[in-house]
């Protein structure tokens, strides 16, 4: 029988997470994009991209998939804080870290770590949420890959909005130019740049 305390906490946690399904990405809203993607939509495609990292050197695909759907989890509480929000990196980290710890407390509320099932559940929760910290540190091979995928998905989305809505969104290209570290994502970006150049030529 599944522990009812765990079930209660998971449902409470999922109610928080569900906000990501409806929270629009701030960058697109600021650029007046019509029907912009949600945070959850962004993370979903990142997870799909992560599935394609198999056979990349020193990369655990499973960890990449997990990290891709955890890396923006804090935004369910802290919101999508962009570089243009006037919030320092230190304050942004504090707000997002507090959000993650709030989620940890929600999941572990009333859970006893003196029982075997309590220890196992606590370990599961910690392993999940600690992926956020690993991403923020950005030093593991998987974190480096996911940071690349995060930026790539954003630029690809910019290209799609430019194509579909006849927009010009140069800042998304400029802010990421030269910032990619993995061979896989560099190759993906080369394809995006080629398509962007083609679009620019077609509009002349």
PyMOL commands that place a pseudoatom at each C-alpha (Angstrom):
pseudoatom trace, name=CA, resn=UNK, resi=1, chain=A, elem=C, hetatm=0, pos=[0.000, 0.000, 0.000]
pseudoatom trace, name=CA, resn=UNK, resi=2, chain=A, elem=C, hetatm=0, pos=[1.337, 3.408, -0.965]
pseudoatom trace, name=CA, resn=UNK, resi=3, chain=A, elem=C, hetatm=0, pos=[1.856, 5.673, 2.026]
pseudoatom trace, name=CA, resn=UNK, resi=4, chain=A, elem=C, hetatm=0, pos=[-1.043, 8.193, 2.243]
pseudoatom trace, name=CA, resn=UNK, resi=5, chain=A, elem=C, hetatm=0, pos=[1.300, 10.889, 3.606]
pseudoatom trace, name=CA, resn=UNK, resi=6, chain=A, elem=C, hetatm=0, pos=[3.447, 10.558, 0.489]
pseudoatom trace, name=CA, resn=UNK, resi=7, chain=A, elem=C, hetatm=0, pos=[0.326, 10.720, -1.673]
pseudoatom trace, name=CA, resn=UNK, resi=8, chain=A, elem=C, hetatm=0, pos=[-0.906, 13.883, 0.063]
pseudoatom trace, name=CA, resn=UNK, resi=9, chain=A, elem=C, hetatm=0, pos=[2.459, 15.573, -0.334]
pseudoatom trace, name=CA, resn=UNK, resi=10, chain=A, elem=C, hetatm=0, pos=[2.845, 14.575, -3.974]
pseudoatom trace, name=CA, resn=UNK, resi=11, chain=A, elem=C, hetatm=0, pos=[-0.583, 15.994, -4.845]
pseudoatom trace, name=CA, resn=UNK, resi=12, chain=A, elem=C, hetatm=0, pos=[0.286, 19.252, -3.063]
pseudoatom trace, name=CA, resn=UNK, resi=13, chain=A, elem=C, hetatm=0, pos=[3.579, 19.391, -4.955]
pseudoatom trace, name=CA, resn=UNK, resi=14, chain=A, elem=C, hetatm=0, pos=[1.904, 18.702, -8.299]
pseudoatom trace, name=CA, resn=UNK, resi=15, chain=A, elem=C, hetatm=0, pos=[-0.520, 21.567, -7.737]
pseudoatom trace, name=CA, resn=UNK, resi=16, chain=A, elem=C, hetatm=0, pos=[2.507, 23.845, -7.519]
pseudoatom trace, name=CA, resn=UNK, resi=17, chain=A, elem=C, hetatm=0, pos=[4.147, 22.288, -10.577]
pseudoatom trace, name=CA, resn=UNK, resi=18, chain=A, elem=C, hetatm=0, pos=[0.958, 22.703, -12.625]
pseudoatom trace, name=CA, resn=UNK, resi=19, chain=A, elem=C, hetatm=0, pos=[1.545, 26.461, -12.691]
pseudoatom trace, name=CA, resn=UNK, resi=20, chain=A, elem=C, hetatm=0, pos=[4.325, 25.809, -15.195]
pseudoatom trace, name=CA, resn=UNK, resi=21, chain=A, elem=C, hetatm=0, pos=[1.732, 24.547, -17.676]
pseudoatom trace, name=CA, resn=UNK, resi=22, chain=A, elem=C, hetatm=0, pos=[0.084, 27.958, -17.730]
pseudoatom trace, name=CA, resn=UNK, resi=23, chain=A, elem=C, hetatm=0, pos=[2.929, 30.416, -17.065]
pseudoatom trace, name=CA, resn=UNK, resi=24, chain=A, elem=C, hetatm=0, pos=[4.041, 32.120, -20.278]
pseudoatom trace, name=CA, resn=UNK, resi=25, chain=A, elem=C, hetatm=0, pos=[7.752, 32.621, -20.923]
pseudoatom trace, name=CA, resn=UNK, resi=26, chain=A, elem=C, hetatm=0, pos=[8.545, 36.221, -20.042]
pseudoatom trace, name=CA, resn=UNK, resi=27, chain=A, elem=C, hetatm=0, pos=[10.933, 36.873, -22.922]
pseudoatom trace, name=CA, resn=UNK, resi=28, chain=A, elem=C, hetatm=0, pos=[8.267, 36.144, -25.507]
pseudoatom trace, name=CA, resn=UNK, resi=29, chain=A, elem=C, hetatm=0, pos=[5.635, 38.162, -23.672]
pseudoatom trace, name=CA, resn=UNK, resi=30, chain=A, elem=C, hetatm=0, pos=[7.989, 41.156, -23.558]
pseudoatom trace, name=CA, resn=UNK, resi=31, chain=A, elem=C, hetatm=0, pos=[8.525, 40.823, -27.324]
pseudoatom trace, name=CA, resn=UNK, resi=32, chain=A, elem=C, hetatm=0, pos=[4.773, 40.820, -27.950]
pseudoatom trace, name=CA, resn=UNK, resi=33, chain=A, elem=C, hetatm=0, pos=[4.781, 37.292, -29.400]
pseudoatom trace, name=CA, resn=UNK, resi=34, chain=A, elem=C, hetatm=0, pos=[1.273, 35.978, -30.005]
pseudoatom trace, name=CA, resn=UNK, resi=35, chain=A, elem=C, hetatm=0, pos=[0.339, 32.845, -28.051]
pseudoatom trace, name=CA, resn=UNK, resi=36, chain=A, elem=C, hetatm=0, pos=[3.838, 32.370, -26.583]
pseudoatom trace, name=CA, resn=UNK, resi=37, chain=A, elem=C, hetatm=0, pos=[4.965, 29.058, -25.185]
pseudoatom trace, name=CA, resn=UNK, resi=38, chain=A, elem=C, hetatm=0, pos=[4.681, 28.173, -21.515]
pseudoatom trace, name=CA, resn=UNK, resi=39, chain=A, elem=C, hetatm=0, pos=[7.567, 27.218, -19.256]
pseudoatom trace, name=CA, resn=UNK, resi=40, chain=A, elem=C, hetatm=0, pos=[6.354, 23.609, -19.303]
pseudoatom trace, name=CA, resn=UNK, resi=41, chain=A, elem=C, hetatm=0, pos=[6.240, 23.620, -23.101]
pseudoatom trace, name=CA, resn=UNK, resi=42, chain=A, elem=C, hetatm=0, pos=[9.851, 24.782, -23.201]
pseudoatom trace, name=CA, resn=UNK, resi=43, chain=A, elem=C, hetatm=0, pos=[10.957, 22.055, -20.789]
pseudoatom trace, name=CA, resn=UNK, resi=44, chain=A, elem=C, hetatm=0, pos=[9.003, 19.397, -22.696]
pseudoatom trace, name=CA, resn=UNK, resi=45, chain=A, elem=C, hetatm=0, pos=[10.866, 20.032, -25.939]
pseudoatom trace, name=CA, resn=UNK, resi=46, chain=A, elem=C, hetatm=0, pos=[14.129, 20.162, -24.019]
pseudoatom trace, name=CA, resn=UNK, resi=47, chain=A, elem=C, hetatm=0, pos=[13.349, 16.677, -22.695]
pseudoatom trace, name=CA, resn=UNK, resi=48, chain=A, elem=C, hetatm=0, pos=[12.746, 15.459, -26.252]
pseudoatom trace, name=CA, resn=UNK, resi=49, chain=A, elem=C, hetatm=0, pos=[16.058, 16.960, -27.372]
pseudoatom trace, name=CA, resn=UNK, resi=50, chain=A, elem=C, hetatm=0, pos=[17.748, 15.349, -24.368]
pseudoatom trace, name=CA, resn=UNK, resi=51, chain=A, elem=C, hetatm=0, pos=[16.574, 11.930, -25.519]
pseudoatom trace, name=CA, resn=UNK, resi=52, chain=A, elem=C, hetatm=0, pos=[18.716, 12.462, -28.618]
pseudoatom trace, name=CA, resn=UNK, resi=53, chain=A, elem=C, hetatm=0, pos=[21.924, 12.927, -26.611]
pseudoatom trace, name=CA, resn=UNK, resi=54, chain=A, elem=C, hetatm=0, pos=[22.495, 9.174, -26.487]
pseudoatom trace, name=CA, resn=UNK, resi=55, chain=A, elem=C, hetatm=0, pos=[26.021, 8.205, -27.520]
pseudoatom trace, name=CA, resn=UNK, resi=56, chain=A, elem=C, hetatm=0, pos=[27.373, 11.694, -26.820]
pseudoatom trace, name=CA, resn=UNK, resi=57, chain=A, elem=C, hetatm=0, pos=[30.726, 11.445, -24.973]
pseudoatom trace, name=CA, resn=UNK, resi=58, chain=A, elem=C, hetatm=0, pos=[30.545, 11.386, -21.159]
pseudoatom trace, name=CA, resn=UNK, resi=59, chain=A, elem=C, hetatm=0, pos=[26.793, 12.066, -21.183]
pseudoatom trace, name=CA, resn=UNK, resi=60, chain=A, elem=C, hetatm=0, pos=[24.131, 10.146, -19.260]
pseudoatom trace, name=CA, resn=UNK, resi=61, chain=A, elem=C, hetatm=0, pos=[20.991, 10.621, -21.349]
pseudoatom trace, name=CA, resn=UNK, resi=62, chain=A, elem=C, hetatm=0, pos=[18.688, 9.693, -18.478]
pseudoatom trace, name=CA, resn=UNK, resi=63, chain=A, elem=C, hetatm=0, pos=[20.180, 12.422, -16.294]
pseudoatom trace, name=CA, resn=UNK, resi=64, chain=A, elem=C, hetatm=0, pos=[19.832, 14.914, -19.140]
pseudoatom trace, name=CA, resn=UNK, resi=65, chain=A, elem=C, hetatm=0, pos=[16.147, 14.106, -19.548]
pseudoatom trace, name=CA, resn=UNK, resi=66, chain=A, elem=C, hetatm=0, pos=[15.542, 14.465, -15.823]
pseudoatom trace, name=CA, resn=UNK, resi=67, chain=A, elem=C, hetatm=0, pos=[17.517, 17.694, -15.582]
pseudoatom trace, name=CA, resn=UNK, resi=68, chain=A, elem=C, hetatm=0, pos=[15.698, 19.225, -18.531]
pseudoatom trace, name=CA, resn=UNK, resi=69, chain=A, elem=C, hetatm=0, pos=[12.340, 18.861, -16.776]
pseudoatom trace, name=CA, resn=UNK, resi=70, chain=A, elem=C, hetatm=0, pos=[13.726, 20.067, -13.436]
pseudoatom trace, name=CA, resn=UNK, resi=71, chain=A, elem=C, hetatm=0, pos=[15.919, 23.018, -14.445]
pseudoatom trace, name=CA, resn=UNK, resi=72, chain=A, elem=C, hetatm=0, pos=[13.075, 25.596, -14.484]
pseudoatom trace, name=CA, resn=UNK, resi=73, chain=A, elem=C, hetatm=0, pos=[10.997, 23.966, -11.739]
pseudoatom trace, name=CA, resn=UNK, resi=74, chain=A, elem=C, hetatm=0, pos=[11.624, 26.848, -9.341]
pseudoatom trace, name=CA, resn=UNK, resi=75, chain=A, elem=C, hetatm=0, pos=[9.766, 29.189, -11.698]
pseudoatom trace, name=CA, resn=UNK, resi=76, chain=A, elem=C, hetatm=0, pos=[6.467, 27.675, -10.548]
pseudoatom trace, name=CA, resn=UNK, resi=77, chain=A, elem=C, hetatm=0, pos=[6.957, 29.790, -7.416]
pseudoatom trace, name=CA, resn=UNK, resi=78, chain=A, elem=C, hetatm=0, pos=[9.635, 32.360, -8.277]
pseudoatom trace, name=CA, resn=UNK, resi=79, chain=A, elem=C, hetatm=0, pos=[8.344, 33.151, -11.755]
pseudoatom trace, name=CA, resn=UNK, resi=80, chain=A, elem=C, hetatm=0, pos=[10.342, 33.484, -14.974]
pseudoatom trace, name=CA, resn=UNK, resi=81, chain=A, elem=C, hetatm=0, pos=[12.971, 36.070, -14.036]
pseudoatom trace, name=CA, resn=UNK, resi=82, chain=A, elem=C, hetatm=0, pos=[14.777, 37.354, -17.127]
pseudoatom trace, name=CA, resn=UNK, resi=83, chain=A, elem=C, hetatm=0, pos=[18.037, 39.360, -17.278]
pseudoatom trace, name=CA, resn=UNK, resi=84, chain=A, elem=C, hetatm=0, pos=[15.907, 42.432, -18.033]
pseudoatom trace, name=CA, resn=UNK, resi=85, chain=A, elem=C, hetatm=0, pos=[13.884, 42.154, -14.809]
pseudoatom trace, name=CA, resn=UNK, resi=86, chain=A, elem=C, hetatm=0, pos=[16.283, 44.294, -12.770]
pseudoatom trace, name=CA, resn=UNK, resi=87, chain=A, elem=C, hetatm=0, pos=[17.024, 41.423, -10.382]
pseudoatom trace, name=CA, resn=UNK, resi=88, chain=A, elem=C, hetatm=0, pos=[20.654, 40.636, -9.530]
pseudoatom trace, name=CA, resn=UNK, resi=89, chain=A, elem=C, hetatm=0, pos=[22.037, 37.145, -10.150]
pseudoatom trace, name=CA, resn=UNK, resi=90, chain=A, elem=C, hetatm=0, pos=[22.418, 36.695, -6.400]
pseudoatom trace, name=CA, resn=UNK, resi=91, chain=A, elem=C, hetatm=0, pos=[18.823, 37.677, -5.672]
pseudoatom trace, name=CA, resn=UNK, resi=92, chain=A, elem=C, hetatm=0, pos=[17.549, 35.545, -8.557]
pseudoatom trace, name=CA, resn=UNK, resi=93, chain=A, elem=C, hetatm=0, pos=[19.397, 32.525, -7.195]
pseudoatom trace, name=CA, resn=UNK, resi=94, chain=A, elem=C, hetatm=0, pos=[18.032, 33.152, -3.703]
pseudoatom trace, name=CA, resn=UNK, resi=95, chain=A, elem=C, hetatm=0, pos=[14.444, 33.418, -4.942]
pseudoatom trace, name=CA, resn=UNK, resi=96, chain=A, elem=C, hetatm=0, pos=[14.757, 30.262, -7.022]
pseudoatom trace, name=CA, resn=UNK, resi=97, chain=A, elem=C, hetatm=0, pos=[16.642, 28.313, -4.354]
pseudoatom trace, name=CA, resn=UNK, resi=98, chain=A, elem=C, hetatm=0, pos=[13.999, 29.256, -1.785]
pseudoatom trace, name=CA, resn=UNK, resi=99, chain=A, elem=C, hetatm=0, pos=[11.356, 27.979, -4.204]
pseudoatom trace, name=CA, resn=UNK, resi=100, chain=A, elem=C, hetatm=0, pos=[13.114, 24.620, -4.563]
pseudoatom trace, name=CA, resn=UNK, resi=101, chain=A, elem=C, hetatm=0, pos=[13.455, 24.295, -0.794]
pseudoatom trace, name=CA, resn=UNK, resi=102, chain=A, elem=C, hetatm=0, pos=[9.761, 25.166, -0.434]
pseudoatom trace, name=CA, resn=UNK, resi=103, chain=A, elem=C, hetatm=0, pos=[8.984, 22.264, -2.765]
pseudoatom trace, name=CA, resn=UNK, resi=104, chain=A, elem=C, hetatm=0, pos=[11.284, 19.973, -0.795]
pseudoatom trace, name=CA, resn=UNK, resi=105, chain=A, elem=C, hetatm=0, pos=[9.439, 20.857, 2.410]
pseudoatom trace, name=CA, resn=UNK, resi=106, chain=A, elem=C, hetatm=0, pos=[6.098, 20.268, 0.692]
pseudoatom trace, name=CA, resn=UNK, resi=107, chain=A, elem=C, hetatm=0, pos=[7.137, 16.807, -0.452]
pseudoatom trace, name=CA, resn=UNK, resi=108, chain=A, elem=C, hetatm=0, pos=[8.728, 15.815, 2.858]
pseudoatom trace, name=CA, resn=UNK, resi=109, chain=A, elem=C, hetatm=0, pos=[6.087, 17.285, 5.182]
pseudoatom trace, name=CA, resn=UNK, resi=110, chain=A, elem=C, hetatm=0, pos=[5.405, 14.727, 7.902]
pseudoatom trace, name=CA, resn=UNK, resi=111, chain=A, elem=C, hetatm=0, pos=[7.715, 12.138, 6.337]
pseudoatom trace, name=CA, resn=UNK, resi=112, chain=A, elem=C, hetatm=0, pos=[9.741, 10.215, 8.901]
pseudoatom trace, name=CA, resn=UNK, resi=113, chain=A, elem=C, hetatm=0, pos=[13.293, 9.364, 7.925]
pseudoatom trace, name=CA, resn=UNK, resi=114, chain=A, elem=C, hetatm=0, pos=[13.447, 6.771, 10.690]
pseudoatom trace, name=CA, resn=UNK, resi=115, chain=A, elem=C, hetatm=0, pos=[11.511, 4.230, 8.617]
pseudoatom trace, name=CA, resn=UNK, resi=116, chain=A, elem=C, hetatm=0, pos=[12.845, 2.472, 5.532]
pseudoatom trace, name=CA, resn=UNK, resi=117, chain=A, elem=C, hetatm=0, pos=[10.074, 3.774, 3.285]
pseudoatom trace, name=CA, resn=UNK, resi=118, chain=A, elem=C, hetatm=0, pos=[10.580, 7.268, 4.674]
pseudoatom trace, name=CA, resn=UNK, resi=119, chain=A, elem=C, hetatm=0, pos=[14.300, 7.100, 3.942]
pseudoatom trace, name=CA, resn=UNK, resi=120, chain=A, elem=C, hetatm=0, pos=[13.657, 5.878, 0.407]
pseudoatom trace, name=CA, resn=UNK, resi=121, chain=A, elem=C, hetatm=0, pos=[11.060, 8.571, -0.300]
pseudoatom trace, name=CA, resn=UNK, resi=122, chain=A, elem=C, hetatm=0, pos=[13.353, 11.264, 1.113]
pseudoatom trace, name=CA, resn=UNK, resi=123, chain=A, elem=C, hetatm=0, pos=[16.194, 10.003, -1.060]
pseudoatom trace, name=CA, resn=UNK, resi=124, chain=A, elem=C, hetatm=0, pos=[13.950, 10.085, -4.142]
pseudoatom trace, name=CA, resn=UNK, resi=125, chain=A, elem=C, hetatm=0, pos=[12.863, 13.665, -3.433]
pseudoatom trace, name=CA, resn=UNK, resi=126, chain=A, elem=C, hetatm=0, pos=[16.410, 14.835, -2.750]
pseudoatom trace, name=CA, resn=UNK, resi=127, chain=A, elem=C, hetatm=0, pos=[17.791, 13.176, -5.883]
pseudoatom trace, name=CA, resn=UNK, resi=128, chain=A, elem=C, hetatm=0, pos=[15.102, 14.886, -7.963]
pseudoatom trace, name=CA, resn=UNK, resi=129, chain=A, elem=C, hetatm=0, pos=[15.467, 18.384, -6.536]
pseudoatom trace, name=CA, resn=UNK, resi=130, chain=A, elem=C, hetatm=0, pos=[19.255, 18.222, -6.277]
pseudoatom trace, name=CA, resn=UNK, resi=131, chain=A, elem=C, hetatm=0, pos=[19.312, 18.048, -10.078]
pseudoatom trace, name=CA, resn=UNK, resi=132, chain=A, elem=C, hetatm=0, pos=[18.275, 21.703, -9.994]
pseudoatom trace, name=CA, resn=UNK, resi=133, chain=A, elem=C, hetatm=0, pos=[21.385, 22.551, -7.967]
pseudoatom trace, name=CA, resn=UNK, resi=134, chain=A, elem=C, hetatm=0, pos=[23.553, 20.518, -10.337]
pseudoatom trace, name=CA, resn=UNK, resi=135, chain=A, elem=C, hetatm=0, pos=[22.133, 22.479, -13.266]
pseudoatom trace, name=CA, resn=UNK, resi=136, chain=A, elem=C, hetatm=0, pos=[22.730, 25.799, -11.510]
pseudoatom trace, name=CA, resn=UNK, resi=137, chain=A, elem=C, hetatm=0, pos=[26.348, 24.866, -10.752]
pseudoatom trace, name=CA, resn=UNK, resi=138, chain=A, elem=C, hetatm=0, pos=[26.738, 24.019, -14.435]
pseudoatom trace, name=CA, resn=UNK, resi=139, chain=A, elem=C, hetatm=0, pos=[29.898, 21.937, -14.079]
pseudoatom trace, name=CA, resn=UNK, resi=140, chain=A, elem=C, hetatm=0, pos=[28.822, 18.337, -14.723]
pseudoatom trace, name=CA, resn=UNK, resi=141, chain=A, elem=C, hetatm=0, pos=[28.793, 17.130, -18.366]
pseudoatom trace, name=CA, resn=UNK, resi=142, chain=A, elem=C, hetatm=0, pos=[25.006, 16.811, -18.192]
pseudoatom trace, name=CA, resn=UNK, resi=143, chain=A, elem=C, hetatm=0, pos=[24.563, 20.327, -16.799]
pseudoatom trace, name=CA, resn=UNK, resi=144, chain=A, elem=C, hetatm=0, pos=[26.757, 21.754, -19.557]
pseudoatom trace, name=CA, resn=UNK, resi=145, chain=A, elem=C, hetatm=0, pos=[24.682, 19.881, -22.139]
pseudoatom trace, name=CA, resn=UNK, resi=146, chain=A, elem=C, hetatm=0, pos=[21.358, 21.036, -20.681]
pseudoatom trace, name=CA, resn=UNK, resi=147, chain=A, elem=C, hetatm=0, pos=[22.489, 24.653, -20.505]
pseudoatom trace, name=CA, resn=UNK, resi=148, chain=A, elem=C, hetatm=0, pos=[23.343, 24.377, -24.203]
pseudoatom trace, name=CA, resn=UNK, resi=149, chain=A, elem=C, hetatm=0, pos=[19.996, 22.739, -24.980]
pseudoatom trace, name=CA, resn=UNK, resi=150, chain=A, elem=C, hetatm=0, pos=[18.199, 25.418, -22.970]
pseudoatom trace, name=CA, resn=UNK, resi=151, chain=A, elem=C, hetatm=0, pos=[19.715, 28.182, -25.091]
pseudoatom trace, name=CA, resn=UNK, resi=152, chain=A, elem=C, hetatm=0, pos=[19.293, 26.226, -28.320]
pseudoatom trace, name=CA, resn=UNK, resi=153, chain=A, elem=C, hetatm=0, pos=[15.594, 25.630, -27.716]
pseudoatom trace, name=CA, resn=UNK, resi=154, chain=A, elem=C, hetatm=0, pos=[15.135, 29.346, -27.076]
pseudoatom trace, name=CA, resn=UNK, resi=155, chain=A, elem=C, hetatm=0, pos=[16.837, 30.354, -30.328]
pseudoatom trace, name=CA, resn=UNK, resi=156, chain=A, elem=C, hetatm=0, pos=[14.965, 27.697, -32.299]
pseudoatom trace, name=CA, resn=UNK, resi=157, chain=A, elem=C, hetatm=0, pos=[11.731, 29.009, -30.812]
pseudoatom trace, name=CA, resn=UNK, resi=158, chain=A, elem=C, hetatm=0, pos=[12.718, 32.540, -31.824]
pseudoatom trace, name=CA, resn=UNK, resi=159, chain=A, elem=C, hetatm=0, pos=[13.244, 31.352, -35.398]
pseudoatom trace, name=CA, resn=UNK, resi=160, chain=A, elem=C, hetatm=0, pos=[9.825, 29.702, -35.391]
pseudoatom trace, name=CA, resn=UNK, resi=161, chain=A, elem=C, hetatm=0, pos=[8.125, 32.858, -34.120]
pseudoatom trace, name=CA, resn=UNK, resi=162, chain=A, elem=C, hetatm=0, pos=[9.987, 34.945, -36.689]
pseudoatom trace, name=CA, resn=UNK, resi=163, chain=A, elem=C, hetatm=0, pos=[8.848, 32.609, -39.450]
pseudoatom trace, name=CA, resn=UNK, resi=164, chain=A, elem=C, hetatm=0, pos=[5.244, 32.191, -38.330]
pseudoatom trace, name=CA, resn=UNK, resi=165, chain=A, elem=C, hetatm=0, pos=[4.519, 35.717, -37.091]
pseudoatom trace, name=CA, resn=UNK, resi=166, chain=A, elem=C, hetatm=0, pos=[6.745, 37.795, -39.376]
pseudoatom trace, name=CA, resn=UNK, resi=167, chain=A, elem=C, hetatm=0, pos=[8.816, 39.069, -36.453]
pseudoatom trace, name=CA, resn=UNK, resi=168, chain=A, elem=C, hetatm=0, pos=[12.427, 40.070, -35.937]
pseudoatom trace, name=CA, resn=UNK, resi=169, chain=A, elem=C, hetatm=0, pos=[13.890, 38.791, -32.664]
pseudoatom trace, name=CA, resn=UNK, resi=170, chain=A, elem=C, hetatm=0, pos=[17.632, 39.502, -32.934]
pseudoatom trace, name=CA, resn=UNK, resi=171, chain=A, elem=C, hetatm=0, pos=[18.375, 39.677, -29.206]
pseudoatom trace, name=CA, resn=UNK, resi=172, chain=A, elem=C, hetatm=0, pos=[17.809, 35.942, -28.781]
pseudoatom trace, name=CA, resn=UNK, resi=173, chain=A, elem=C, hetatm=0, pos=[20.529, 35.202, -31.329]
pseudoatom trace, name=CA, resn=UNK, resi=174, chain=A, elem=C, hetatm=0, pos=[22.888, 37.905, -30.087]
pseudoatom trace, name=CA, resn=UNK, resi=175, chain=A, elem=C, hetatm=0, pos=[22.637, 36.911, -26.418]
pseudoatom trace, name=CA, resn=UNK, resi=176, chain=A, elem=C, hetatm=0, pos=[23.660, 33.314, -27.141]
pseudoatom trace, name=CA, resn=UNK, resi=177, chain=A, elem=C, hetatm=0, pos=[26.168, 33.774, -29.981]
pseudoatom trace, name=CA, resn=UNK, resi=178, chain=A, elem=C, hetatm=0, pos=[29.399, 31.923, -29.217]
pseudoatom trace, name=CA, resn=UNK, resi=179, chain=A, elem=C, hetatm=0, pos=[28.014, 30.589, -25.945]
pseudoatom trace, name=CA, resn=UNK, resi=180, chain=A, elem=C, hetatm=0, pos=[27.591, 26.945, -26.906]
pseudoatom trace, name=CA, resn=UNK, resi=181, chain=A, elem=C, hetatm=0, pos=[30.049, 24.343, -25.619]
pseudoatom trace, name=CA, resn=UNK, resi=182, chain=A, elem=C, hetatm=0, pos=[28.888, 20.932, -26.863]
pseudoatom trace, name=CA, resn=UNK, resi=183, chain=A, elem=C, hetatm=0, pos=[29.516, 19.567, -30.354]
pseudoatom trace, name=CA, resn=UNK, resi=184, chain=A, elem=C, hetatm=0, pos=[25.958, 18.327, -30.714]
pseudoatom trace, name=CA, resn=UNK, resi=185, chain=A, elem=C, hetatm=0, pos=[24.319, 21.653, -29.944]
pseudoatom trace, name=CA, resn=UNK, resi=186, chain=A, elem=C, hetatm=0, pos=[26.883, 23.600, -31.955]
pseudoatom trace, name=CA, resn=UNK, resi=187, chain=A, elem=C, hetatm=0, pos=[25.847, 21.509, -34.969]
pseudoatom trace, name=CA, resn=UNK, resi=188, chain=A, elem=C, hetatm=0, pos=[22.169, 22.116, -34.234]
pseudoatom trace, name=CA, resn=UNK, resi=189, chain=A, elem=C, hetatm=0, pos=[22.823, 25.836, -33.968]
pseudoatom trace, name=CA, resn=UNK, resi=190, chain=A, elem=C, hetatm=0, pos=[24.653, 25.870, -37.304]
pseudoatom trace, name=CA, resn=UNK, resi=191, chain=A, elem=C, hetatm=0, pos=[21.489, 24.504, -38.880]
pseudoatom trace, name=CA, resn=UNK, resi=192, chain=A, elem=C, hetatm=0, pos=[19.390, 27.168, -37.162]
pseudoatom trace, name=CA, resn=UNK, resi=193, chain=A, elem=C, hetatm=0, pos=[21.774, 29.918, -38.323]
pseudoatom trace, name=CA, resn=UNK, resi=194, chain=A, elem=C, hetatm=0, pos=[21.518, 28.630, -41.897]
pseudoatom trace, name=CA, resn=UNK, resi=195, chain=A, elem=C, hetatm=0, pos=[17.727, 28.682, -41.725]
pseudoatom trace, name=CA, resn=UNK, resi=196, chain=A, elem=C, hetatm=0, pos=[17.805, 32.160, -40.197]
pseudoatom trace, name=CA, resn=UNK, resi=197, chain=A, elem=C, hetatm=0, pos=[20.055, 33.418, -43.019]
pseudoatom trace, name=CA, resn=UNK, resi=198, chain=A, elem=C, hetatm=0, pos=[17.711, 31.893, -45.578]
pseudoatom trace, name=CA, resn=UNK, resi=199, chain=A, elem=C, hetatm=0, pos=[14.719, 33.590, -43.942]
pseudoatom trace, name=CA, resn=UNK, resi=200, chain=A, elem=C, hetatm=0, pos=[16.544, 36.920, -43.950]
pseudoatom trace, name=CA, resn=UNK, resi=201, chain=A, elem=C, hetatm=0, pos=[17.350, 36.568, -47.654]
pseudoatom trace, name=CA, resn=UNK, resi=202, chain=A, elem=C, hetatm=0, pos=[13.755, 35.691, -48.496]
pseudoatom trace, name=CA, resn=UNK, resi=203, chain=A, elem=C, hetatm=0, pos=[12.533, 38.860, -46.799]
pseudoatom trace, name=CA, resn=UNK, resi=204, chain=A, elem=C, hetatm=0, pos=[14.831, 41.230, -48.690]
for i in range(1, 204): cmd.bond("trace and resi %d" % i, "trace and resi %d" % (i + 1))
show_as sticks, trace
zoom trace
